[in-house]
Amino acid sequence: MRDDSATMSFSFQQLRYFVAVAEIRSITGAARELVVSQSTITEAIKTLEADLGVQLVRRHARGMALSHRGHTFLRHAQRILAEVGLARSAFTAGPRITGRLNLGVTSLVAGYALPELLARYRRAFPGTAVSVHEDRPEYLEHYLLNGELDVVLMFLSAMREPSAFNAEVIETCGFRLWVPVGHRLAEEGLVSRRRLLDERYILLDVDEIHAATDALWQGASGYRDPQVAFRTTTVEAVRSLVATGAGVSVLPDLLYRPWSLEGDQIGVVELASPLPPVKVGLVSRRGIALSDTAAAFIDVALEKPSMRSI
């Protein structure tokens, strides 16, 4: 029988520190963000790991990275902090919102930014009905202009007619190089764009990141076309191909997961000359008043499920 004294007893403070380290990918950066000492954060994470009985963070010479268990626990920690934030906001909430939200989303962000956001919205406003339509960015803009959609979740760089819309940024994502474990570039710490020209490249062939990847090759000394080994429209295919050594890829952090579906590990390396980050945001038609459901959805999206929620 398990002794009651052995039950888990981690605190919200420890969760805040862990989420900060995971999101910023640096204990030093997290300490600066939260205005505490590095030793305070380090000790909190060690205590959290001891309490859970698992290693959450792997330390190495160039910084830190989450373990497999760490990535799993991060999702739970973010949900806990978000739930506490929603619980607090319930006491200051206005009138109960009902009605329908017609939401558009691009396929690239549907599986990464939407599920958590949609779950938070449904918990906060259970009286609303949500209809989600997935499509290409240009079609979603058309539906917005026609009034068929209230709001669209997408990479803002994919907007065709930005002057016709309002946009709220909910996440900013940098790019990193994805490599198989043990790849020679993983030992370099920082990889130049020129070095990528010598590698087989796995290209995610979707509109939302074309402009960014074009800039990647044009920024390389001795510009030439990359050695594209595979073109695919699915992130999971990129993940599996990179993990099994078929090539490397450069993609936004929003899409990164450290394991493929087959269980093979994927590493990431920083670029010596970083690409401009991409922004994930909510787009609505300019000049038209938002419905109550759409305004509430945007409000929920802007309440980050992070250490700022507490």
N, C-alpha and C positions, 0 to 999 in steps of 0.2 A: 504493500500500500504506500502511496506517495505521501510524504510528510507535508502538512500544510505550510511549514516554514520554507519549503522548497518551491512554492508557487512563484510565478513570475511577478515582479514588482517594479518594472521599469516606470519611469516618470515621463510626463509630457516634455519636460526640459531635455531629457536624454533623446527623445524622439526629434525634437527641434534641432538639436546639435547634429544628430545622425543625418537627417534630411538635408541640412545645410551643407555638410561635408559631401554628401552624395551629389547634390545639385551643382555645387561649385567645383567639385572634384579636387578640393584642396583644404587641408586642415587650417593652413595659414589664412586662406581666403575666407573660410567660414568664421574663423575667429575675428577677423577684421569686420565682416558683415554683422556679426552678432555683438561686437564690442565686448569680447571676453578673451581670456588668455588661451593660447594654444594648449597649454597643459590641462585647462578645465575641459576643453572639448575632448582631448585625448583620453582623459580619465573617464569621462562620461561614456564614451564609446566602448572602452575596455569593460566598464561595469555592465553596460548593456549586453555586450557579447557574453560575458560570464553569466548573466542572468538568463539569456536565451540558450546558452550552451552551444553556440555556433560562432564561427568567424564571419564577421560582416565585412570587414575591410582588410585588404591586403596592402601592406606597406612595401615600397620598393625604392630604389635609389632616386627615381625621378618623381616620386610623389606617392599616390595611393590609387587603388582601384577597388571597386566593390567585388566581393566574391559572388558566386552563384546564389548562395543563401542571402547575401546582402541585397542583390537585386530583387529577390522575392520579398524580403522584409521591407524594402523601400516602398513598394506598392501599398503594403498594409499600413506603414507609418504615415504615408501621405493621406490615405483614406481616414485614418484616425484624426489627424490634425484638421482635415477638411470637415469631418463630422462635428468636431468641437466648434469650429467656426460657424457652421450652419446652426448648431444648437444655440449659440449665443445670439446669432442674428434673428432667430425665431422670436425672441422677446422684444425685438424692435421692428418686426416686420409690419408692413402696411396691410391693406385689405387683402383677403384671400383671392388669388389669381386663378381664373378658370379660362377655358377656351382652347384653341388649337395653335400649336407652333409648327409651321412648315419650314423645315430645316434642310438646307443643301450642304453637301460635303463632297470633296474630291476623294477619289479612291486612295490617293497617297497618304492622306491624313486620317482616313476613316478608321483604320485599325489602331491608330497610335494616339491621336489627340481626342477623338470623339468619345470612346466608351466611358472613361472616367468623368468627363464633363457632363455627358448625358445622364449618368447615374446620379451625380450631385444635383443636377437640375430636377430630376424626377423626385428625389428625396425632399428637396426644398419646396416643390410645387406639385404635389401629387394630384391636384385637381385639374391639371392640364393634359391634353392629348398631344402627342408628338408624332409627326410624320417626317421621316428622313428620306431624302432623295439623293442618291449618289450619281455623279456625272462628271464630265469634263468641265474645266473652268469656264470656257466660253459659253457653254450651254447654261451653266448655273447663273452666270451674269444675265443672260437673256431671260431666264425665269424670274430673276429678281426684278428686272425692269418691267416685266409683264405683271408683277404682283402675285405670281404663282408661289414664290418663296418669300419668307420673312427675313431670313438671315442665312448666310453661307459661311461655312468653316473651310479655310483653304490657306495655302501658302500665298501671301500677299504679292509676291513677285510674279505670280501667274495671272494677275489681273490684267485684262485687255483694255478696259476703259476705266482707269482709276478715278478720273474726274467725275464720273457718274455715281460714285459710291462713297459712303463713309466706311472707315475701317478702324477696328479696335484691335491692337496687338495683344495677344494673350501669352505668347511665348516667342523668344528669340533663340535660334539654334545655330551654333557654329558647325563647321565641317571638320571631320577628321578622316584619316586614311584607315580603311579596314584591311587587315592582313590576317592570314592564317597564323596560328600559334607557331613560334619558332622561325618565322620568316626573317630574313636578314635585315629588312628595314625596321623591324621591331626593336633592334638593338641600337638604332641610330638616334633615338630620342626625338629629333626633328628631321623631317624629310623635305628636301627641296622639290619643287615642281619638276625640275629638270630630271631628277632621278626617276620620276614616275614614267618618263618616256621610255625607259628601258624595261618596264614591267608589262606583263599581260594585264589588260584592264577589263573589269566586268562593268558594263555600262547599264545603268538603270535608265531605260529609254522612255521617260515620261516628261511631259512638257514642263512640269513645275521645277525641275532641276536642270534643264538643258542650258539655260543662260549661265548658271553657276559653273557647270562643268566646262562649257566653252571658255569661260574666263580662266579656268584652271590651266588649260593647255596654252592659251594665248599668253599667259603670264610666264611660261617656261622659256628659259634661254634656249635658242636654237629651235624655235617653234616648229613642230610637225604634228601630224595626226597621231593620236595614241594608238597603241597596239591593242585594239579592241578584240578580245578573245570571245566574248559573249555579249549579246544584247538581250535584255529581258525587261518586261514591264512589271515584274513582281519583286518586291523587296525580299521575300523569302527565298526566291531563286538566287538573288545576289548573295544572301547570307550563306546559303548552302555551298555555292560555288567558291566563295572566298574561303570558307572554313575548310574545304577539302583541297585547297591549294591550286585551284584553277586560275586564280588571278587576284588582283587587289581592286579596291574601289574607294571612292571618296564620296561620302554621303553626310547629310545632316545628322546631328546627334539625336534628334527626335526619333529617327528610325533605327538607332543602334540597339541591339540586344547582344549579349556576349556569347550566346549559343545558337546554333542552327537548329532546325526541327529535328535533325538526326542526332543532336547532342554534341556536335563538334564545336570547339571553342573558337571565338573570333577575337583578335586583338585590335587595338586602335593605336594610332601614332599621330602625333601632332604635326601639322604642316609648318615648315619654316616660314613660309609666306602665307598666312591664313587667308582663306577666301572670305569675302564679306558674309556675315551671317544672314540667314533667311528668317523671315518672320511669319509665324502662324497667327492668323487673326480671324475675326468675325466681320463679315462684309454685309452692309445693308444699303438700300437705295437712298441716295441723297435727296433731300427735299420732301420726303414722305415721313410722317410721324410713325414711329415704331408702335406695333401692337403691344399690349401689356405683356403678353407671353414672350415676345422677342426681347423687349427691354429687360425682363426678368432673366432671360437666358444669358444675355450679355453681362448683366450684373454678377451672376453666378460664375461666369467664365473669368471675370476679372478678379474674383476672390481666389487667389492662387492657393492650391493645397500644399503649402509649404510652411516654413517656420514663421512666416508673417501672418499665418492664420490664427495664431494664439496671442 
